[in-house]
Amino acid sequence: MYIDTHAHLYLKEYDNDIINVIERAKASRVDYIIVPGTDIQSSFLAADMAANYPMIYAAAGIHPHETTMWDEALIPILEEIIKNNKKIVAIGEIGLDYYYDFSPREMQIKAFRDQIELAIRVDLPVIIHNRDADEDMIRILEDYVGSGLRAQLHCYSASLSDAKKIVSMHHFISFTGNITFKKADDLRKIMSVISPEHLLLETDSPYMSPEPMRGKRNEPANVGITAKKIAEIHKTTPEDIARVTSYNAFRLFGIGRVPDTKFTYIIGHTLYINVTNRCNANCIFCLRKKEPVIAGYNLSMNASEEPPAEVYINEIGNPVNYKEIVFCGYGEPTIRWEVIKEIAAYVKAMGGNTRLNTNGHGNFINKRDITPEMKGIIDVVSISLNSTDASQYSELMNVDPSLFEEMIHFTVLAQQQVPRVVMSIVSVDDVEIDKAKNFVENVIGAEFRVREYF
């Protein structure tokens, strides 16, 4: 269920009970643990642990505290450790630490860059330590954009703006038990903005024990406490956080496997219907063609695999068990409007609630006005506005500009047939959110929502 991506289990704190620590982790539904080195000796120890315990993987690297006398001759040694152990999945823990300044900053930077270049050469991600070195950290990461660098910023402590830059570079962020601390409101605010699709779980054992174990030795079994706090802040469930962060660990470290395709999937207390991957648009922010996974669910599906309505109905069971049933995958659901109608009619007959997430091109796709057919079977229609400018809308969605007016007309017609209509935009650069809000609420008369890109 959980993957603890950062635990220093070779330290003396575990000398007498490492077997018990591992068994408690298993009992707490931890599937895998990554043990990162901080110098050559600990990198060897981490590699040995990975070789001896099936659930443990390792990383090899030199921590910034250990770079006082940095020597490039260490790089071949690290490379040899990596070559000799297939369960080493990253270079780390590496980075910058200007809080303690145990090593000269210029040496820290040199060691950091040398190890990044090693990671790129051997095609492994890096696990990054950063403390009070935010400006240099971001500058260095920006230098490697386009190089193939993949990174985890562990025990995150920088700003929200930096977090957004890191995510925009397609790296991952992780928080430790510190997000449970009473005075960690700033960290919790940052984490609340960053989508779980960009997060990993970690304990940083034996450090950073979460409340109520603060001050005691930390261990991987406690990672679920951090997951529970993340779920609470993101208003979802620990199971959701476990699933999505485990898939993120697969994406970054290759641990685990690609999940099977889902026709229906649960997030929080809502059941989603994966109707189709087909779409008449190709939005610049959509992962439909590259990686159709959301919240750890694999939604990939070609047209020949699209199931009939009865398959979805069987998987739904009793719809009142869910807050609502939402027609939403990585494609445009109204492409299969007849299937949606059959499923929605069943849900309503059984007392459930329905929502349709659409790009608003349903009438254009079906070559008729389908909005009267929504009456009585669709409770909410959520329409992707994306922009109030037809040209920008066309560029964002890769469609003809005429489909902007088509979407607006669909919205107006839908308002006459369903109880609630919501229009949304994605918070990407250059989209004027305030202008869109005013347009939706004061011109169209619908509800407005911002879908965070991060």
N, C-alpha and C positions, 0 to 999 in steps of 0.2 A: 504493500500500500504506500509506504513512505520511502523516500531515498534521502538519507542524510549525506549531503555532498561535502561535508567538512568536519572531520573528527580526528584528532591527533592521538590515536589509540596506542601508539608505541611509547608514550610518555610514562614516567615512573608511577604516575597516579593510578595506572592500571596494572602494575606489575603483579599484584596478588590475585586479581579476579577478572582477567580479560575474558575468560570463558563465560563467566556469569554476566559480564557486560554484554557480550554477544547474544547470549540466550535471552536476556531481558529485552534487547532490541528486537529479536524475533517475536517475542511474546507481545511486544507493542506494535506489531505489524510493520516493522521496518524491513524492507526487502533487501536493500543494498546500502553500503556505507563506503564513502570515498575517504581514504586516509592520505592527506598531503604531507610531503616532506618539507622541511625548512632548511636543510643543509644536506651535504652528501651522505653523512651517516644516517640521518633520519629518512632520507629517500630510500636507502638500502633497506632500512627497517620496514618502511611502508610497503616496499615491493615484496619483502618476505611475508608480511602479514597477508597481502593479497594472494600470494601463492599458497598459503596455508589455510585460509578461510574462504569458502565459496562466496559468501555474501560481501566480502571486502574487495574493493578496487583501490588503486593507489595513484598518487601523483608524485612526480619528482621535481624538485626545484630548490632554489636558494632564496630564502627570505631576506628582505632588505636589511634586517638587523645583522645578517651574517655576511655583508658585502664590504666590510671595512677594507679588506685586502683583496678585493675582487680580482680574479685572474681568469682570463679567457680559457685557460687550460682546463677549467672546470666543465666547460661545455661538452667536450668529448666524453668526459666521465658520465655526465647526465645522459648523454646520448647512448652510451653503452648500457646504462641501467634500463633505459627505455627499451632498447633492442632485445634485452634478455628477459623481459617480462611482458607478456601480452596483456596483462591486466592493469598496466599503467595507462590511464585514460586522459592524463593532462600533465602540463608543466605547471608546477606550483608547489608551494605557495610563494609567489613572487610579487614584486611591486615596489611601493614607496612608503616610507614612514618618516614624516617630518615632525611627529609629536615627540618621539624619544630621540631621534637623530643619533642613534647608536653608530651609524655609518655615515661617512661624508656624503652629502647629497649627490655630488657628481658621480661617485662610485655607485650609489643606489641606482641612478639613472642608467649608467652604463650596463650594470648587471641586468637591470630590467629589460633594456632594449636587446641585449645579447640573448636573453632567454626567450623573449618574444620571437626573435628571428629563428631560434631553434624550434620553437613550437610551430611556426609556419613551415619550416623545412620538413619536419617530421609529421606534419598534418595532425597536430593535437591542439586542443583548446588550452587556455591558460586560466589559472585560478589566481586572482589578483587581491593582494592586500593593499589597502590605501588608507592612510591616516594623516590628516592635515596636509595632504599634498595634492589637493583637488586640481589646482590649475595645471600643474605639470602632468598629472595623470590624464586629464582630458586631452591636453595637447599631444601627448605621446600616443594615445589611442587614436586620435584624429590622423596622426601621421601614418597609421597603418590601415586606414579605411581602404578597402579594395584589395588588400593583400591576402585575404583569406583568414585573417585573425578572428578567432572566436574566443570569447572571454566570459568568465563569471567574476563579478565584483562582489567578493564575499564580505560578510559583516558590514553591510553598507552604512556609511556615516556621512556622506556628502550631501549636497543640496538637491532639491527637487529639479531644478533646472539642469544640473549635471546628470541626474537620473534619466531625464528625458533625452539628453544627448546620448547617453550610453545605450538606451533602448533603441534610439534611432540608428545607432551603429550596429544593431542586431546582436548586442551582448545581453547577458542575463545579470540579474541582481538577486542577492539573497540577504536575508536578515536573520539574526540569531535570536536567542531568548531575550535580547535587550528590548525587543518590541513589546514585551510584557511588562517592562519596568514602569512604575507609576509616573516617572518624570520623562517618559519617552514619547510625549505627544507629537513632537516634530517628526520623529521617525515614522510614527503611525500615520501621520498625515501624508508623508511621502509615499509610503507603501499603499495607502488607499487610492492614490492616483495611478499607480503603476498596475496595469492589468496582470492577473495571475499568469497569463501567457508569457510573461517576461520574468517570472520569479522562479527561484529554486529554494529548497528547504536546506537548512543546515543547523547544527548545534554549536560548532566550533569547540567541541569537547576537548579538554575538560573545563573550558572557560565558558563564560556567558550563560550560566544556568538561568532558566526562566523562573519567574515567580510561579509557585511559592518555594522553589528550591534555591533561590538566589543565595550565593555565599557557599554553596556546597559544590562538590565535584559534579560537573555535567557529564552526560553520556547520551549516546544515540537514542535510547529509549524515550528521551524527553522531546524528541523532534515533533511528536504529535501535539505537544502543548503549544509550540510555535505555530503549527498548522491551524490549530483551533483558533488562535488569536487572529491569524490572517483571515480565516473564514469569517470570523465575527466582524472584522473591519470591512470586508468585501461583501457582507450580507449574503453569504452562501454557506456551504457545509464543509466540514473537514474532509469529507470524502471527495468533494469537488476539488479542493486544494491539493489533496494527495494525488488525484488522477492527473491533473494538469501539470503539476510540478514534476511528477515522475516522467511524464512524456517530455517535458522540457529537458530533464536529465538525459533522456534517450537522445534528444536532438543534439545536445551539446557533447555528451560524453560517450554516447553509443551504448549505454547500459539499459538492458531491457529489450523491448521490441516494439514494432509498430502495432497499435491496437487494431482489432478487427473492425471492419466497416459496421456502423450502426445505422439502422433505419429509424429508430427512435432513441432519444437520449435525454437524460435528466440533468438539469442544473438547478441547484437549490430545490425548490418545491414545484418546479415547472417541467413539463414534459414537452420536448421539441420533436417535430416530425421532419425528418430529412427527406424531402420530397424528390429533389433532383439536384444534380450538379450542373445541369444545363442553364445557360443564361443568355439573354440577348445583349447584355452589356459585359464590359470587361473593366471593372473599376480598378484604378491604380492602387488602391489600398486593399484589394481583395486577394486572398491567398487561394482562391478556388483552383487555379491551375497548378500552382507551385506546391502548396501544402494544405490541403483541405481538412485541417484538424482544428477543432475548437474545444477548449476546456478539456483537452486530453482525449476527445472522441474523434475517431477517424470517420469522416463523412464522405470519403472518396467513393464515387459510384458512376459508372458509365450508363448510357441510356438503356442498354440491354439488361442491366442489373436492377433497374427501377421496379420495385415490387408493386403489386396491385393493392387496392384499398384494404382488402381483408387482412393482408399481412400486418399493416399498420394497426388496424382495429384490434387484432389479436394481441399485439404488443401493448396497446394502450390499456386493455382490460377495463377497469372501472375508472372513468375519467374524473370522478369526484375525488379521487385520491390525490389529485394534483391541483395546484392553484389555477393553472390554465394549461390548455393544449395549444402549442404555438407551431404554425407551419413556417419552418425556417431551416434551411440548410445552407449550402454554399452556392446554390443556384437560385433562379427566379421561380418560386413555387407556382405561380399562375400558369406556367407552361403546362402543368398537369392539373388544370383547374377542375376537370371532371372528377379526378381522384380526390382532390381537396373537398369538393362538395359532398362526396359520399362519406368521407371520414368525419367532416364537420357535422353533418346531419346526425351521424351516430352519436357523436360527443354531446350534442345538444339534447338529443332524445334521452340520453342517460344522465342529464343534469349537469354536464360539465361546461366550462368556459373556453372560448376559442379566440385566438388572435392570429391574424395573417400578417407576416412581414414581407413586404413587397417593394419593388422599385417603382411601382405605379404604372407599369407598361402592360398591365393585364388586358386592357381593351385592345390595344394595338396588337398584342400577341395572339389573342383569340379572335380578332377581327369582328368583335361585337362588344356591346356594353355588358360586361359581366356583373356590374355592381348590383343590379336588382336581384341577382341570384344569391347575393350575400345575405339578404334580409332573413333574419331568423336563425341563421347558422353561423355567422361570424359576429363576434361581440366587439372586437377591436381590430382596426386596420392600422398598421404602422408602415408609413411610406418613407422611403429614402429621398429626402429633398436634396441633400448634398451641397446645393448652392442655389442662390437666388438669381444668378446670372446664367443665361442659357449657354453662352460660350464656355464659361468655366465648367458648368454642368456637363457639357459635351466632352470636354477634355478629361474631367475626372472619371467619367464613366465609359469613355470611348464609344459614344453613340452619336447619332445625328442630332443636331441642336433642336430639331423639331420635337424630339421626344421630351424636352423640358415642358412644353405646353401640353403635351399628351399626359404627362404625369400630373400637372396641375389640374387639368380637366378631370382626370380619374379621381383625384382627391375630392373635388367639389361634388362629383356624383356619388362617391362613397359616403360622404357626410349625410346624404339623404337616405341611406339604406342601413347604416350601422350605428350603434350607440356612441362609439368613440372613434375618432380618427386622430392619429399622432403623426407628425412629420418630424424627421430627424436629420441631423447632419453629423458627419465625422469631423472631429477636431483636428483637421490637417492644416498646414500652413496656407495662408492666403484666403481661407474661407472666413467671411465676416459673420461671426456668430451673432452679434447683436442685431445686425441687419436681417439675418435669417429669422431670428426670434420675433422681431417686429412684423416681418412679412407673414409668418405662420399665424401668429396670434391676432394681429390686427387687420390683415388683409384676407387671409383664408378663413380664419376663425377656428383653427384646429389647435390641438395641444402641440407643444414643442419639446424636443429632447435632443441633447447633445450626446453622441456616442464617442467616448474617449478613444483616441487612436492608440494611446499608450497602455 
